[in-house]
Amino acid sequence: MPILGRFTTVNHSIMARKRLFFTVRRLFHGCGGMAAIRWLRRENLSILMYHKFPEDTSALDRQCHYLRHHYHVISMSSVASALRSGSPLPDYSVAITVDDGHRSFYENAFPVFRKHQLPVIVNLTTGPIDAQSWLWFDRVSYAFINSPLQAVTLPSLRMGDGLEAPWRNTVEDVVLEGAERRPRLADEWMERMKSFPDSTMRQILSELESCLEVSLPSKPPGPYAVLDWEQVKIMARSGIDFGSHSVTHPILTRLTGLAQVEQEIRGSKGRIEAVLDRPVAHFAFPNGQPEDISDEVLRVVRDAGFITAVTTSGGQVQRGDNPYLLKRISCKPVMPDYQFRQHVAAFRVR
């Protein structure tokens, strides 16, 4: 068979499988499949994790409506009480967390959550709020997206020779053409940067911006903007809870020495408590993967007076789980409705 004919056959086969999958998915949802999944997992808790929020909140509004009608949305303090006492959580329990502290929560999401009267906790990175400056990963994103170049040579940041190898040893030619390609490249370089000690990562960040020929605005614009303390106070008076997410959002196991870990954890907690004049009881680990959380870091979190800490490891919370290693489920405020329903139930299929 000619190559073109084989390609056409393969393409038709892929399209047929996709049509079959969409048909099965439609039947599954239409016949009450999600209701069965929810019932089977009704004793587990889903802690949802959000970050930024777009101006169009129509999908988020539908998500909140769905949660109000199918789940029991509880606060992180209620979660902590149940885990401490060993008592069961209410069936179909969900908690809502928002990480980092971007202004888009106040401007776009806060009115929606308030409309539906859903408890939410926002985990704040306090350093950027104090300085009205950038979160480090937003700097990476902004640099890639706004670079005037179409191609660039960057440090590859490959770690094959171990952490001790100079990170400038190898370079990589990178094509920047295509608006969809740039965010993916930013995500890729962020992941590579996380492998380095925090101080080295900050050096890499400055050099990356130089290579991409980007001049960073002094204050983060648009979707990169962070909350200010007056907005935090307004939301606190309206029932929004606030947790700590560190001072500068480092990977805590990449810091040098216990003193830095203490400052990131205790410093953030103390700053929020000073602003709100109330205890801060909940912590969210920056990045939050297993390799980012050592026994030493856990001890500092416990000794600082937190009663829960959430990770970014995926899954539901069950009775008897460690309150300082709580799993979460990543959600986006723009995801399709069927996908959101699957995520909330920890039913992760495409």
N, C-alpha and C positions, 0 to 999 in steps of 0.2 A: 504494500500500500504506500502511495506517495506520502512524504512527510506532512504536507498540508492536510491530506485526508486523515492521517492519524491524529493530527492536532485537533481537527474539527470533531472527530469522534470523542476524544478525551474531553474537550470543552463541553460537548453535549452531555456527556456522562456526569460531569461536575454540576452542570445546571440542573440535571434531573435529580441528583442527590439533594441539591439545595431545595428544590421544589418539594421533594418528599419530606425533608426536614421541616420546612415551614408548615406543611400540611399537618404533620404529626404534632408540632408545637401548638398549632391553632386548635386541633382537636383536644389536646391535653388540657389547655386552659379553658376551652369552651365546655368541656365535660366535667369541670370541677376538680381537675387534677391538683391544683394548688391548694384547694381546701383540704384534700387528703394529706398533702405534705405538711401543711400547717398543723393539722391535728396530730400527726405522728411526732412532730417536734414541739408540741405545745408547752412542754415542761422546760424547754431550753430558753435561754435569753439571747436575743440578737442585739448587740451593741453596734449601731450604725456609725460610720465615720464619713464625714463630709469635709470639704476644704473650701474652695471658692464657689461663688454663686453668680450666674449671669443675670443680666437685667430682665430677661424673659423668665418669669417664675411660674409659667403655666404648668410645666411638668412637675415642679416642686409642689405646687398647690394640689395636684392630683395625688402625689405621693403622700402628702399629709392627710388628705381625705381618706385614702386607703388605710393608712395607719390608724386613724380615728375609728374606722368601722371594723377593722379586722384584728387589731392588736391592743394590748394594754401598755401604753407608753408611760414609763416610769423614770424617775430621776436616778442619777448615779448614787445619791445618798440612800435611796431605797434599795438599790443593788447591794451597796455595802452592808446595810443592816441585815439583809437576808443572808449574805455570805458569812457574816460574822456569827449569826445565830444558828446557822444551819437549817433555817426554815425554808420551805419551798417558795419560789417566786410565783406570782400570779401566772396562770396559764397565758400563753401568747404574749409574753413580755418583750418589750423593745425599749432600749435607751438610745438617745440621739446625742452624738458628740460631733463637735466641729473643731478642727485643729488649725493652729497657726495664728488666727486673729486678723484675717483680711477685712478690709472695710466693706467688701461686698456682702458680708453677712449682715451688717447693720443696715445697709442701703437696700438690699434686695430680699434677703431671706428672713430677717427678723420680723417684718410685718406679716409674712406668711405663717410662720410658726406661732406668732401671737394670735392671729386670726383663728387658727385651729386649736389654740390653747394647749400646745404640746410642750412639755418640759424639755429644755435643751441645755447642754453644757458646752461652753466655748473654752478651749484650752489655749491660753495666751502665751506667745513668745514675747517677753516683756521688753527686751532690748530695742528691737525695731519700733515698738510703740513709744518708748521714751524718746528716742531720737527721731521719730518719724522717718525711718530709713528702711533699707531693704532687708528682706530675708535672703540668705545667700543663694538659695536655689532659684529664686525669682531673678536674681542677677544673671544667672546662667541662661535662663529662658529668654530674658530680654536681650542679652547679647547675641544669641543665635538668631532670634527672630528679626532683630533690627540691624544686623550687620549690613553694610552697603556692598559687601563683597559677594561674588558669585562662586568663588572657590577660595580656599584658605589652607595653609599648612599649620597644623596644630600638634602639640605634644600628644602622643597617642595614649599616654597614661596606662599602658599595658603593665600588668603587675606580675608577669611571668617570672621575673627574677627576684621577686619578694619585695617587701616594703623598704628594704635598705637600698635598693637600686635607685639611682638618680632618676627623677621622673621626666627629665628632659632628654633622656638617652635616645629615644626614638620619636619620630614625627610621623604624621599621617596627613596625606592630601585629602581634603574633604570638599565635596561639591555641595554648595548651598542652594542650588537652583530648586525652585518649587516651594510654595508656601506650606504645603503639608509636610515636607521633608524636614523643615527647620525645627519644629517642636520635637520631632522624634530624635533628631540629633542632640538637642538640648537634654532630653531625658537620658540618652545614652552616655553623654559626658558627665552628667550628674552622678550616674551610677558608678562610673569609673572613679570619680573624685572621692566618693565615699570610702574607698579602700585605703585612703591615706590618713595619716595623723591630721588632726584638725588644723594645726598651724600650717602644715604643708598644703592642705586643701585650700586655705585662704590665699596662699601664694599663687597656687595654680589658678584660682579664680581671677586674680588681678592680671595675670599673664594672658589668660583666655580672652578677657575683654580687650586687651591690647592687640592680640593677634586678630581678633574679629573687627578691630577698628571701630569700636563702639565707645562713645562717651556717655557714661551713666548719668541721668538726671539726679540732682541732689535729693529730690523726694520721689519715691516711686509713683508713677502715674497709673491711672485707670485700674485694671484688675490687680495690679501689684501693690496698690495702696493698702496700708494697714490701718487698723482702728486707732482712734485717739482715746485718751482716758475719759473724756467727757462722754463719748459715745458708750464706753463700757459702763459708766455710772448710770446713764439713762436706761440701758438694757437691764442692769442689775435691779433697778427700782421696778422694772416691769416683770421680774421673775426669772430672767435668764441667769443661770449659774455659770461660774467661771472657775476653771482649773488651770494648773500650771503646765507649761510645755517647754520649760527651760528659759534661759535669758537670750541665748543667741542661736538656738536650734542646732547645736553640734551633735554628732554621734558621740554619746557619752563615753563609750569605750575607746574612742580615739583621742580623748583628752590626755594631757600629761599631768599625772598626779591626782591625788585625792582632793586637794584643795580646789582645783578647777571643777571637778565634779560637784563638790559641795556648793560652790558659788553658783553654778548653773541651776541646780535644783533648789537650794534654799533661797538664793537671790531672787528667783522668779516668784516663788511662793510669798516671800516677804514683801515684795513690791506690790503684788496684787492685794494682799491683805492691808497694806498701808493705804492704798487708794480706796478700797471698798469698806474698810473697817469691819471686816468679817473674816472668819477662818476660811482658808482654802484647803480643801480636804482631798482633792483628786488630782492625779498627775497623768500626763500622757508622754510616753517615751518618744523623743525625736527619732524619726525613722522607724524605730520600734520593732525591728526584726530580732530573732534570738541572739545573733552575734553582737547586737548593740546593747545587750543587757547582761552585765556580769553580776556575780554575787555581791561584789563591792557596791555597784550602782544600786542594786536592790536594797542593800542595807542603808544606804544614804537616804533613799526614798522613804523607807519605813521610819528611820530615825528622825526625819524631818517632820513627821506627823501626818503624812498622807494616809488615807484609809483605803484607797484604791489606786491602781495604776493600769492604764490600758496600753496595749501593744498594737502593732499592725499585722500580727499573725491572724490569718483568716479563720473564721469559725464561730460557733456559738459558745456561750458560757453555760456550764452545767453546775448543779449543786455540788459543793465541795471543791470547786476550782480555787486556785490561789488568787486572792483579791488583788495581788500586785503583778499578775501576769494575765490580765483579761484579754481574750481575743476579741477582734472586731470584724465587721463586714464593711468593706469599702463600697460606698454608694456615690453616684454623681447626680446632681439635680437636673440633668438633662437626659438621663438614660431612658430608653423605651419603657413603657409601663409594665409590660410582661417581664422584662429583665429585672426591674426594681422588685417586683413581687417575688421573683425567684431568689434574688439576693437576700431579701429580708428573711426568707424561710431557709437560708443557707442551702438552697437548691441550685448549685452552680453549674448550669449548662448554658451553651451558647444561645 
